[in-house]
Amino acid sequence: MAGKNHSYHEKRETGYILQLRGLLADLPPYARDYFRALEQKSSAKTRISYAYDLQVFLRFLIEKNPALKDKSMKDISLKDLDCLTSIDIEEYQEYLKYYESENGEQKNGASSIARKMSSLRSFLDYYYKKELLTRNVAMQVDMPKLHEKAIIHLEPDEVAIFLDSLETYEKELTGKKKDFFLKTKVRDIAIVTLFLGTGIRVSECVGLDLNDVNFRENSIRIIRKGGNEAVLYFGEEVEKALLDYIEGPRAQTAAQALPGEENALFFSLQKKRISVHAVENLVEKYAKEFVPQKKITPHKLRSTFGTSLYQETEDIYLVADVLGHSDVGTTRKHYAAIKDQNRRKAAQTIRLRENG
């Protein structure tokens, strides 16, 4: 039975692979060697992002480089790339801030530009190491300076407001809106509570099957990014929310589920596995109603869990493990400031003498 969960992830991975093949068909033939080399150390989804980034770079060269304006993307050779200078790469960085594409206007901030530059550096470095380029010209240009952003998360009182409001939201609604909400209420409470109680990723959430929930141990089995299995544990509030859903609406929906979808944990109203997009929409919809002062997404609910866990334990390795971060440095970068905030609060509570 556990293999059903694998089939969902394998099906998704197959879709990514087919999408990547379509993208590679528009790229120069030698690009296939690079993406084949990436296969052992990246997911198909990551390689798709790299392929899109490479398309943007090649379109830039055709639009802005007079020597290449009559070429198609497939015709741009390694010799053409070896003729580029650091000025070309600096112009590319400037281009990335705003450009027109088939999908309309595109704007990129520093972090998006840095990611596209990392993709380009990696691509050129592969051919430089294979001695097919004389240098990696992208390494001669500084990366954009990134400013550390504060973690957006819900404070404990906001978590309570979010969940309490969700449980009684029908009182604020009438007519069709009320009817629609009541159809998904128990499911949506289970999803939101699961995010807040386990720090699960949205992709991991939608990939869950009923068989992945173990109420004897209060645990869920998930497939992490890269295909690795992991087990997350949950408390009483998550247990109750899941049981309410599984024994109620889910049992009714599963009996009418579309073929091949019967084992999904969370269903859409179309009686098939709920999608990532649908989960993102429902979280953002409720957040606008209940905590409008913050832009909350499923990832921000995950950050809320991570923040709470770190505040309780101050164990960065535990937080990294539970959140599934492959590099604890990523976790430390995001959550280390919390300890400093706590120390500041502690200092502010001490009064050496009364005012006056």
C-alpha positions as CSV (number, residue, x, y, z in Angstrom):
1,M,0.0,0.0,0.0
2,A,2.9,2.4,0.8
3,G,3.9,2.2,-2.9
4,K,0.8,4.3,-3.8
5,N,2.5,7.4,-2.3
6,H,5.6,6.7,-4.4
7,S,3.5,6.4,-7.5
8,Y,2.2,9.9,-6.9
9,H,5.7,11.3,-6.6
10,E,7.0,9.2,-9.4
11,K,4.1,10.4,-11.6
12,R,4.9,14.0,-10.8
13,E,8.7,13.4,-11.4
14,T,7.8,11.9,-14.8
15,G,5.8,15.0,-15.7
16,Y,8.8,17.2,-14.8
17,I,11.1,15.0,-16.9
18,L,8.8,15.3,-20.0
19,Q,8.6,19.1,-19.4
20,L,12.4,19.3,-19.2
21,R,12.7,17.4,-22.5
22,G,10.5,19.9,-24.2
23,L,12.6,22.8,-22.9
24,L,15.8,21.1,-24.0
25,A,14.5,20.8,-27.5
26,D,14.7,24.6,-27.8
27,L,18.3,24.9,-26.4
28,P,21.6,24.3,-28.1
29,P,22.4,20.5,-28.5
30,Y,25.4,20.7,-26.2
31,A,23.2,21.9,-23.3
32,R,21.9,18.3,-23.0
33,D,25.4,17.2,-21.6
34,Y,25.1,19.8,-18.8
35,F,21.6,18.8,-17.8
36,R,22.6,15.1,-17.9
37,A,25.5,15.9,-15.6
38,L,23.1,17.7,-13.2
39,E,20.8,14.7,-13.0
40,Q,22.6,13.0,-10.2
41,K,22.6,16.0,-7.9
42,S,19.3,17.8,-8.5
43,S,15.6,17.1,-9.0
44,A,13.9,17.4,-12.3
45,K,12.0,20.5,-11.0
46,T,15.3,22.2,-10.2
47,R,16.7,21.4,-13.7
48,I,13.5,22.9,-15.2
49,S,14.2,26.1,-13.4
50,Y,17.8,26.1,-14.7
51,A,16.5,25.5,-18.3
52,Y,14.1,28.4,-18.1
53,D,17.0,30.6,-16.7
54,L,19.2,29.5,-19.6
55,Q,16.4,30.4,-22.1
56,V,16.2,33.9,-20.7
57,F,20.0,34.3,-21.0
58,L,20.1,33.1,-24.6
59,R,17.1,35.3,-25.6
60,F,19.0,38.3,-24.0
61,L,22.0,37.5,-26.2
62,I,19.8,37.4,-29.3
63,E,18.0,40.6,-28.4
64,K,21.0,42.7,-27.2
65,N,24.1,41.3,-28.9
66,P,24.4,42.5,-32.5
67,A,26.7,39.6,-33.4
68,L,24.0,37.1,-32.4
69,K,20.8,38.9,-33.5
70,D,20.2,36.6,-36.5
71,K,20.7,33.3,-34.6
72,S,18.1,31.1,-32.9
73,M,18.7,29.8,-29.4
74,K,19.7,26.4,-30.8
75,D,22.3,28.0,-33.0
76,I,24.3,29.8,-30.3
77,S,27.5,27.9,-30.1
78,L,30.1,27.5,-27.3
79,K,32.4,29.6,-29.4
80,D,29.8,32.4,-29.3
81,L,29.7,32.1,-25.5
82,D,33.5,32.1,-25.3
83,C,33.5,35.5,-27.0
84,L,31.4,37.1,-24.2
85,T,32.9,39.7,-21.9
86,S,32.2,40.7,-18.3
87,I,30.4,43.8,-19.8
88,D,27.9,41.4,-21.5
89,I,27.2,39.7,-18.1
90,E,26.8,43.0,-16.4
91,E,24.3,44.1,-19.1
92,Y,22.5,40.8,-18.5
93,Q,22.1,41.6,-14.8
94,E,20.6,44.9,-15.7
95,Y,18.4,43.3,-18.3
96,L,17.0,40.9,-15.7
97,K,15.5,43.8,-13.7
98,Y,12.9,44.2,-16.3
99,Y,12.3,42.6,-19.7
100,E,9.5,41.5,-22.0
101,S,8.9,37.8,-22.6
102,E,6.2,35.6,-24.2
103,N,4.4,35.7,-20.9
104,G,4.4,39.5,-20.7
105,E,6.4,41.8,-18.5
106,Q,9.0,40.2,-16.2
107,K,10.5,41.9,-13.2
108,N,13.2,40.4,-10.9
109,G,14.5,41.5,-7.5
110,A,18.0,40.9,-6.2
111,S,17.3,37.3,-5.0
112,S,15.8,36.3,-8.4
113,I,18.7,37.9,-10.3
114,A,21.1,36.1,-8.0
115,R,19.4,32.8,-8.7
116,K,19.6,33.3,-12.4
117,M,23.2,34.3,-12.2
118,S,24.0,31.2,-10.2
119,S,22.3,29.1,-12.9
120,L,24.5,30.8,-15.6
121,R,27.7,30.4,-13.5
122,S,27.0,26.7,-13.1
123,F,26.2,26.3,-16.8
124,L,29.4,28.0,-18.0
125,D,31.5,26.4,-15.3
126,Y,30.6,22.9,-16.6
127,Y,32.0,23.7,-20.1
128,Y,35.0,25.5,-18.6
129,K,36.0,22.5,-16.6
130,K,35.5,20.3,-19.7
131,E,37.9,22.7,-21.4
132,L,35.3,23.7,-24.0
133,L,35.4,27.3,-22.8
134,T,38.6,29.2,-22.0
135,R,37.0,30.9,-19.0
136,N,33.8,31.3,-17.0
137,V,33.1,34.9,-17.8
138,A,30.1,35.0,-15.3
139,M,32.6,34.5,-12.4
140,Q,34.2,37.9,-13.3
141,V,31.0,39.7,-12.3
142,D,29.9,40.3,-8.7
143,M,26.6,38.8,-7.6
144,P,23.8,41.1,-6.5
145,K,23.9,42.1,-2.8
146,L,21.2,40.3,-0.9
147,H,19.6,41.9,2.1
148,E,18.5,39.5,4.8
149,K,14.8,39.5,5.3
150,A,13.0,38.9,8.6
151,I,11.1,35.7,8.8
152,I,7.4,36.4,8.3
153,H,5.4,34.1,10.7
154,L,2.4,34.2,13.0
155,E,2.8,35.1,16.6
156,P,1.1,32.7,19.1
157,D,-1.9,35.0,19.5
158,E,-2.2,35.2,15.7
159,V,-2.1,31.4,15.4
160,A,-5.0,31.3,17.9
161,I,-6.9,33.9,16.1
162,F,-6.4,32.1,12.7
163,L,-7.6,28.7,14.0
164,D,-10.5,30.1,16.1
165,S,-11.7,32.2,13.2
166,L,-11.5,29.3,10.8
167,E,-13.6,27.2,13.2
168,T,-16.4,29.8,13.3
169,Y,-16.1,31.4,9.9
170,E,-19.5,30.3,8.7
171,K,-21.0,32.9,11.2
172,E,-19.6,35.6,9.0
173,L,-21.0,34.2,5.7
174,T,-24.4,33.8,4.1
175,G,-25.8,32.1,1.0
176,K,-23.6,30.3,-1.4
177,K,-20.4,31.4,0.3
178,K,-21.5,29.8,3.5
179,D,-22.5,26.6,1.7
180,F,-19.2,26.4,-0.1
181,F,-17.2,27.0,3.1
182,L,-19.1,24.3,5.0
183,K,-18.2,21.8,2.3
184,T,-14.4,22.3,2.8
185,K,-14.3,23.5,6.5
186,V,-13.2,20.3,8.2
187,R,-10.6,19.6,5.5
188,D,-9.2,23.1,5.5
189,I,-8.9,23.1,9.3
190,A,-7.0,19.8,9.0
191,I,-4.6,21.2,6.4
192,V,-3.9,24.5,8.3
193,T,-3.5,22.7,11.6
194,L,-1.1,20.2,9.9
195,F,1.1,23.0,8.6
196,L,1.2,24.7,12.0
197,G,1.8,21.5,13.9
198,T,4.4,19.8,11.8
199,G,6.1,22.4,9.5
200,I,5.3,20.2,6.5
201,R,5.9,21.6,3.0
202,V,2.9,22.2,0.7
203,S,4.3,19.7,-1.8
204,E,4.7,17.1,0.9
205,C,1.1,17.8,2.2
206,V,-0.6,17.2,-1.1
207,G,1.4,14.0,-1.7
208,L,0.1,12.4,1.5
209,D,-2.0,9.2,1.3
210,L,-4.3,8.0,4.0
211,N,-1.9,5.1,4.6
212,D,0.8,7.6,5.5
213,V,-1.0,8.6,8.7
214,N,-0.2,6.5,11.7
215,F,-2.4,7.3,14.7
216,R,-0.8,4.7,16.9
217,E,2.4,6.8,16.9
218,N,0.8,10.1,15.8
219,S,3.1,10.3,12.8
220,I,3.0,10.9,9.1
221,R,5.3,9.5,6.5
222,I,6.3,12.0,3.8
223,I,8.5,12.1,0.7
224,R,11.0,14.9,1.0
225,K,12.4,16.9,-1.9
226,G,14.8,14.5,-3.8
227,G,12.6,11.5,-3.0
228,N,13.9,10.7,0.5
229,E,11.4,9.4,3.1
230,A,10.9,11.0,6.5
231,V,8.6,10.6,9.4
232,L,7.1,13.6,11.2
233,Y,5.2,13.4,14.5
234,F,2.2,15.5,15.6
235,G,0.4,16.4,18.8
236,E,-3.1,16.2,20.0
237,E,-4.5,19.2,18.1
238,V,-3.3,17.8,14.8
239,E,-4.5,14.4,15.7
240,K,-8.1,15.7,16.4
241,A,-8.1,17.8,13.2
242,L,-7.0,14.8,11.1
243,L,-9.5,12.4,12.7
244,D,-12.3,14.8,12.3
245,Y,-11.5,15.0,8.6
246,I,-10.7,11.4,7.9
247,E,-13.7,10.0,9.8
248,G,-16.0,12.7,8.3
249,P,-15.8,14.4,4.9
250,R,-12.9,12.3,3.7
251,A,-14.7,9.0,4.2
252,Q,-17.6,10.3,2.1
253,T,-15.4,11.7,-0.7
254,A,-13.1,8.6,-0.9
255,A,-16.1,6.4,-1.7
256,Q,-16.7,8.6,-4.8
257,A,-13.1,9.4,-5.7
258,L,-11.9,9.3,-9.3
259,P,-10.1,6.1,-10.3
260,G,-6.5,6.2,-9.0
261,E,-7.2,8.9,-6.5
262,E,-8.8,6.8,-3.8
263,N,-5.8,6.8,-1.4
264,A,-5.1,10.6,-1.4
265,L,-5.4,12.1,2.1
266,F,-6.7,15.5,1.0
267,F,-9.3,15.7,-1.8
268,S,-10.6,18.6,-3.8
269,L,-14.3,19.1,-4.4
270,Q,-13.7,17.4,-7.8
271,K,-13.0,14.2,-5.8
272,K,-9.3,14.0,-6.8
273,R,-6.1,14.7,-4.9
274,I,-5.9,18.4,-3.9
275,S,-3.3,20.4,-5.8
276,V,-0.5,22.6,-4.5
277,H,-2.2,25.6,-6.1
278,A,-5.5,24.9,-4.3
279,V,-3.8,24.6,-0.9
280,E,-1.9,27.9,-1.5
281,N,-5.1,29.6,-2.5
282,L,-7.1,28.4,0.5
283,V,-4.3,29.4,3.0
284,E,-3.9,32.9,1.5
285,K,-7.7,33.4,1.3
286,Y,-8.2,32.7,5.0
287,A,-5.1,34.7,6.0
288,K,-6.5,37.8,4.3
289,E,-9.6,37.4,6.4
290,F,-8.1,36.5,9.7
291,V,-4.7,38.1,9.8
292,P,-4.8,40.8,7.1
293,Q,-1.7,42.6,8.5
294,K,0.5,39.8,7.3
295,K,0.9,38.1,3.9
296,I,0.6,34.4,4.9
297,T,1.3,31.5,2.7
298,P,1.7,27.8,3.4
299,H,5.5,28.4,3.6
300,K,4.9,31.1,6.2
301,L,2.8,28.6,8.3
302,R,5.9,26.3,8.0
303,S,8.1,29.2,9.2
304,T,5.6,29.7,12.1
305,F,6.2,26.1,13.2
306,G,10.0,26.4,12.8
307,T,10.1,29.7,14.8
308,S,8.0,28.2,17.6
309,L,10.1,25.0,17.7
310,Y,13.3,27.1,17.9
311,Q,12.0,29.4,20.5
312,E,11.0,26.4,22.6
313,T,14.2,24.3,22.2
314,E,16.9,26.6,20.9
315,D,18.2,23.5,19.1
316,I,19.0,24.6,15.5
317,Y,19.9,21.0,14.5
318,L,16.5,19.7,15.6
319,V,14.7,22.5,13.7
320,A,16.8,21.7,10.6
321,D,16.0,18.0,10.9
322,V,12.3,18.4,11.3
323,L,12.0,21.0,8.5
324,G,14.1,18.8,6.2
325,H,16.9,21.3,5.6
326,S,19.8,19.5,4.0
327,D,22.2,22.2,5.2
328,V,21.9,23.4,8.8
329,G,23.5,26.6,7.7
330,T,20.2,27.5,5.9
331,T,18.3,27.0,9.1
332,R,20.8,28.9,11.2
333,K,20.7,31.9,8.7
334,H,16.9,32.1,9.0
335,Y,16.4,31.4,12.7
336,A,19.5,32.6,14.5
337,A,18.1,36.1,14.9
338,I,15.3,34.7,17.0
339,K,17.6,34.0,19.9
340,D,18.9,37.5,19.8
341,Q,15.3,38.8,19.9
342,N,14.6,36.7,22.9
343,R,17.7,38.0,24.7
344,R,16.7,41.6,23.9
345,K,13.2,40.9,25.4
346,A,14.9,39.4,28.5
347,A,17.0,42.5,28.9
348,Q,14.0,44.8,28.7
349,T,12.2,43.0,31.5
350,I,14.9,43.8,34.0
351,R,14.5,47.1,36.0
352,L,17.5,48.1,38.1
353,R,15.5,50.9,39.7
354,E,12.0,52.3,39.6
355,N,11.4,55.3,37.3
356,G,11.5,58.5,39.3
